Structure formats: C-alpha cells, structure tokens
Amino acid sequence: MNEAPPMALVDTASAPIAPAGPKGAYQPATKLRWGHALKALRRLLNDKDDTRQVFEIMRALNGAATAKGYHRLLATREGGRMAYERVEFAPRLMDDAWLDSFAPGTVGAAYRDFIRAQNFSADGLADISREGQVQVDEPHPYAWFGRRTRDVHDIWHVLSGYHRDGLGEACLVAFSYAQTKGLGWAFIALGAAAKGLKTPTPYAKAIWQGYRRGKAAHWLLGEDYERLLAEPLEAARRRLGITAATVYDAIPSNLRDESLPKAA
C-alpha cells in the first residue's frame, strides 16, 4: 500500500525548519509566500489528487503554526510525556499486526478499514511530504510534531466522518484550520468554497460547517493516539465533542467531487 490519499493533511510542511541561526538553534520559517501558495492552489484545484501541492501551500503559509502547536502540546496533561517519548507514528500505522489487533467498532478498526479500502499508506504520504523538503525528518521537536500531525490525517478522516472525495477533503481542511490555526488550511478551504459557490449544491455551507465542527471539538493534536485508536468510535467522537457532519452527509456521494471544479 504505497499510494497516498489526495489532499492529505500535512503539517510537517506547516512550519518548515530553517537553517541553524547564529546560536545554532533551529527556528520555523515564518515568511508568508502568498504568490507561491496561489500557484499551488490553482494546481490543486485542477487536480485534487496532486497531494504535493498541499505541502507546498503549507510551507508557504503556515509559518509558526507547528511550533505553537508543539508548545501547546507541552501544556497539556500528558503532552510532556508524549513529547519526551517522541514516538514516530507513521511506522506504527504501517504495522499490519498492530492494526489487526483493534476490535471491531473501535477507531483503530475504522482507520484500518479506511486505509485498506483505499489502498492508502502512511508511508506513502510521508514520502510525498519529503519531495523538495529535506528538513522533514529533522531530529527537532517542531519537525517531530509536524510529522505527527501529518501522520494522523486519515485518523481525522475517520473521526470527522469526511470521506476522501473532493468535498470531504475540503471540509476536513476547514476542520484542520480550526484545529491547527495554520493559514494554509484556511487558504485551501476558501479556494474550494469559492469554486463550490459556482454550483447549486451547498458545498460552501458544508465546508463552513467543517470549520465550526473543528472549532467545537477538543484539540485533537493533544490526544494520545495509541489510546484513542483503541476506543469505540462513537464513544471517542462524543468524548472529543465531534458533532455530526449533517450538511456533508446530506449531499449525495456522486456530487461530492464537484466541490473542487477545475480552476481557470
């Protein structure tokens, strides 16, 4: 399973690590590159499967969002432990025996079914994130937090109930902006919503609901995912305050890819 999901969430790219400064400390790049992001967005709207463009947008706009997220993690009850252990999650998600250990009805079982049905791979997404970005694998806390955010993208698909169609990805992008505060997510969501306004289907309304759902939910990046995957899916959604995607669910599945029509 080496294919990565379309428009997969990033965040290794959301705060690229700049070269060491005078004191030898790594710092996330903070300069916003709107022109680069706009070009990447046009390519993405023309081809929702061009996952690399998502990473390009995140590198251009997300600035210090990953660094801020890392420090927010440290302030949570178990964040210090998780940051100290610094577990790399992608290898865990590639462990078939581990995934097979989750009981039916759990988050882990739903995730397992999701990626296998689509022939996805956490490792495939990681490979795409490395294209043109040699610092993805830096041994640095911010880079680790970015990798962790990237690797849980498909778990967020499962928790949110958004599928991999164009509208589902756009809704999850809006959800992710509310969770991460990375401008790249907002930029993609607004671009998709603007295209959706050209059709009679309520795509923009569904994307806006995605943002509101993400804002209302608990902060998912503070979760211990190994524990979360063992929870019953519906119980986890209730605990995390993840409400139903009513607008998205009401749109017929055969119309959901129209949320990302071709860009001019």
C-alpha positions as CSV (number, residue, x, y, z in Angstrom):
1,M,0.0,0.0,0.0
2,N,2.1,2.9,-1.3
3,E,-0.5,5.3,-2.6
4,A,-1.1,8.4,-0.5
5,P,-4.6,9.9,-0.2
6,P,-5.5,13.0,-2.2
7,M,-5.1,16.4,-0.4
8,A,-3.7,14.6,2.6
9,L,-3.1,16.8,5.6
10,V,0.4,17.9,6.1
11,D,1.9,19.7,8.9
12,T,5.5,18.7,8.5
13,A,5.3,21.4,5.9
14,S,3.3,23.8,8.0
15,A,6.4,25.0,9.9
16,P,9.5,24.2,7.8
17,I,12.7,24.2,9.8
18,A,15.0,27.0,8.7
19,P,18.8,26.6,8.8
20,A,20.5,27.0,12.1
21,G,20.8,30.6,13.2
22,P,23.8,32.3,14.9
23,K,23.2,30.4,18.1
24,G,22.8,27.1,16.4
25,A,19.0,26.8,17.1
26,Y,16.5,25.7,14.5
27,Q,13.5,28.0,14.0
28,P,10.4,27.6,11.9
29,A,10.2,29.7,8.8
30,T,7.6,32.5,9.3
31,K,7.7,34.4,6.0
32,L,4.4,34.1,4.1
33,R,4.7,33.4,0.4
34,W,1.2,34.2,-0.9
35,G,2.2,34.1,-4.6
36,H,3.7,30.6,-4.3
37,A,0.6,29.4,-2.4
38,L,-1.7,30.8,-5.0
39,K,0.1,28.9,-7.8
40,A,0.0,25.7,-5.8
41,L,-3.7,26.2,-5.0
42,R,-4.6,26.6,-8.7
43,R,-2.8,23.3,-9.4
44,L,-4.6,21.6,-6.6
45,L,-8.0,22.8,-7.7
46,N,-7.2,21.4,-11.2
47,D,-6.2,18.0,-9.7
48,K,-7.3,17.2,-6.2
49,D,-5.0,14.1,-6.3
50,D,-1.9,16.3,-6.5
51,T,-1.1,15.9,-2.8
52,R,2.3,17.6,-3.2
53,Q,0.5,21.0,-3.7
54,V,-1.0,20.8,-0.2
55,F,2.5,20.5,1.2
56,E,3.6,23.5,-0.9
57,I,0.7,25.6,0.4
58,M,1.5,24.7,4.0
59,R,5.2,25.5,3.6
60,A,4.2,28.9,2.1
61,L,1.6,29.9,4.6
62,N,1.6,28.0,7.9
63,G,4.5,29.8,9.4
64,A,5.0,29.1,13.1
65,A,1.8,27.1,13.5
66,T,3.7,23.9,14.2
67,A,5.9,25.5,16.7
68,K,2.9,27.0,18.5
69,G,1.2,23.6,18.4
70,Y,4.2,21.9,19.9
71,H,4.3,24.3,22.9
72,R,0.5,23.9,23.3
73,L,1.1,20.1,23.5
74,L,3.6,20.6,26.3
75,A,0.9,22.5,28.3
76,T,-1.5,19.5,28.2
77,R,-1.7,16.9,30.9
78,E,0.2,14.2,29.0
79,G,1.9,16.3,26.4
80,G,5.2,16.4,28.1
81,R,5.4,12.7,28.2
82,M,4.5,12.3,24.6
83,A,7.0,15.0,23.6
84,Y,9.7,13.3,25.7
85,E,9.0,9.9,24.2
86,R,8.7,11.4,20.7
87,V,7.2,8.3,19.1
88,E,7.2,8.3,15.3
89,F,3.7,7.4,14.4
90,A,4.0,6.5,10.7
91,P,5.8,3.2,11.4
92,R,3.0,2.3,13.9
93,L,0.4,2.9,11.2
94,M,2.3,0.7,8.8
95,D,2.3,-2.2,11.3
96,D,-0.4,-4.6,9.9
97,A,-0.3,-6.8,13.0
98,W,-0.9,-3.8,15.3
99,L,-3.7,-2.5,13.1
100,D,-5.3,-6.0,13.1
101,S,-5.3,-6.1,16.9
102,F,-8.1,-3.4,17.1
103,A,-11.5,-4.8,17.9
104,P,-14.4,-4.1,15.5
105,G,-16.2,-0.8,16.2
106,T,-13.0,0.9,17.5
107,V,-11.3,4.0,16.0
108,G,-8.4,1.7,15.0
109,A,-10.6,-0.7,13.2
110,A,-12.3,2.1,11.3
111,Y,-9.0,3.5,10.4
112,R,-7.7,0.1,9.3
113,D,-10.8,-0.4,7.1
114,F,-10.4,3.1,5.7
115,I,-6.8,2.9,4.5
116,R,-7.1,-0.7,3.2
117,A,-10.3,0.0,1.2
118,Q,-8.4,2.9,-0.5
119,N,-5.0,1.2,-0.7
120,F,-3.5,4.0,1.2
121,S,-0.3,4.1,3.2
122,A,1.0,6.4,5.9
123,D,4.5,5.8,4.5
124,G,3.3,6.9,1.0
125,L,2.1,10.2,2.4
126,A,5.4,10.6,4.3
127,D,7.3,10.1,1.1
128,I,5.3,12.9,-0.7
129,S,6.0,15.2,2.2
130,R,9.7,14.8,1.6
131,E,9.7,15.9,-2.0
132,G,11.6,19.1,-2.2
133,Q,11.8,19.4,1.6
134,V,14.9,17.7,3.0
135,Q,14.2,19.0,6.5
136,V,11.0,17.0,7.1
137,D,13.0,14.3,9.0
138,E,15.0,16.8,11.2
139,P,15.7,15.5,14.7
140,H,14.0,18.5,16.1
141,P,10.8,18.8,18.3
142,Y,9.0,21.0,15.9
143,A,9.7,18.7,13.0
144,W,8.6,15.7,15.1
145,F,5.3,17.5,15.9
146,G,4.8,18.3,12.2
147,R,5.3,14.6,11.3
148,R,2.9,13.6,13.9
149,T,0.3,16.0,12.6
150,R,0.8,14.7,9.1
151,D,0.5,11.1,10.1
152,V,-2.8,11.4,11.9
153,H,-4.6,12.9,8.9
154,D,-6.5,9.8,7.9
155,I,-7.5,9.2,11.6
156,W,-9.1,12.7,11.4
157,H,-11.0,11.5,8.3
158,V,-12.4,8.6,10.4
159,L,-13.2,10.8,13.4
160,S,-14.8,13.5,11.4
161,G,-16.7,11.2,9.1
162,Y,-15.4,13.0,6.0
163,H,-14.6,10.7,3.1
164,R,-11.8,11.1,0.6
165,D,-13.9,12.8,-2.1
166,G,-13.2,16.4,-3.1
167,L,-15.8,17.8,-0.7
168,G,-14.8,15.6,2.2
169,E,-11.2,16.7,1.8
170,A,-12.2,20.4,1.6
171,C,-14.3,20.0,4.7
172,L,-11.5,18.3,6.6
173,V,-9.1,21.1,5.5
174,A,-11.5,23.6,7.1
175,F,-11.8,21.4,10.2
176,S,-8.0,21.2,10.3
177,Y,-7.6,25.0,10.1
178,A,-9.8,25.3,13.2
179,Q,-7.6,22.7,15.0
180,T,-4.1,23.9,13.9
181,K,-4.5,27.6,13.1
182,G,-2.3,27.2,10.0
183,L,-3.2,29.7,7.3
184,G,-2.5,27.1,4.6
185,W,-5.6,25.1,5.7
186,A,-7.8,28.3,5.5
187,F,-6.4,29.2,2.1
188,I,-7.3,25.8,0.6
189,A,-10.7,25.7,2.3
190,L,-11.6,29.2,1.0
191,G,-10.4,28.2,-2.5
192,A,-12.6,25.1,-2.5
193,A,-15.6,27.1,-1.1
194,A,-15.2,29.7,-3.8
195,K,-15.3,27.1,-6.5
196,G,-18.3,25.4,-4.8
197,L,-20.3,28.7,-5.0
198,K,-20.5,28.2,-8.7
199,T,-22.8,25.2,-8.3
200,P,-26.3,24.9,-6.7
201,T,-25.1,22.3,-4.2
202,P,-24.3,23.7,-0.7
203,Y,-20.6,22.9,-0.9
204,A,-19.6,26.2,0.8
205,K,-22.1,25.5,3.6
206,A,-20.6,22.1,4.2
207,I,-17.0,23.5,4.3
208,W,-18.1,26.2,6.7
209,Q,-19.6,23.5,8.9
210,G,-16.3,21.7,8.8
211,Y,-14.6,24.7,10.3
212,R,-17.3,25.0,13.0
213,R,-17.0,21.3,13.8
214,G,-13.2,21.6,14.2
215,K,-13.5,24.6,16.4
216,A,-16.1,23.0,18.7
217,A,-14.1,19.8,19.0
218,H,-11.4,19.1,21.6
219,W,-7.9,19.7,20.5
220,L,-7.1,16.5,18.6
221,L,-3.3,17.1,18.5
222,G,-3.2,16.7,22.2
223,E,-4.5,13.2,22.1
224,D,-2.6,10.0,22.8
225,Y,-3.4,8.3,19.5
226,E,-2.4,4.8,20.6
227,R,-5.1,5.0,23.3
228,L,-7.5,6.8,21.0
229,L,-7.4,4.1,18.4
230,A,-8.5,1.5,21.0
231,E,-11.6,3.5,21.9
232,P,-15.0,2.7,20.4
233,L,-15.5,5.1,17.5
234,E,-18.8,6.6,18.6
235,A,-17.7,7.0,22.2
236,A,-14.5,8.7,21.1
237,R,-16.5,11.2,19.0
238,R,-18.7,12.0,22.0
239,R,-15.7,12.4,24.3
240,L,-14.0,14.7,21.8
241,G,-17.0,16.8,21.0
242,I,-17.1,15.9,17.3
243,T,-20.6,16.5,16.1
244,A,-22.3,15.1,13.0
245,A,-21.4,16.3,9.5
246,T,-25.0,17.0,8.7
247,V,-24.6,19.2,5.7
248,Y,-21.9,17.0,4.1
249,D,-23.9,13.8,4.8
250,A,-27.0,15.3,3.1
251,I,-25.1,15.8,-0.2
252,P,-25.3,12.7,-2.5
253,S,-22.0,11.0,-2.7
254,N,-22.0,11.2,-6.5
255,L,-21.9,15.0,-6.2
256,R,-19.2,15.5,-3.6
257,D,-16.3,15.7,-6.0
258,E,-17.8,18.7,-7.7
259,S,-16.7,20.8,-4.7
260,L,-13.3,21.1,-6.5
261,P,-14.1,22.0,-10.1
262,K,-11.3,22.9,-12.5
263,A,-9.5,26.2,-11.8
264,A,-9.3,28.8,-14.5
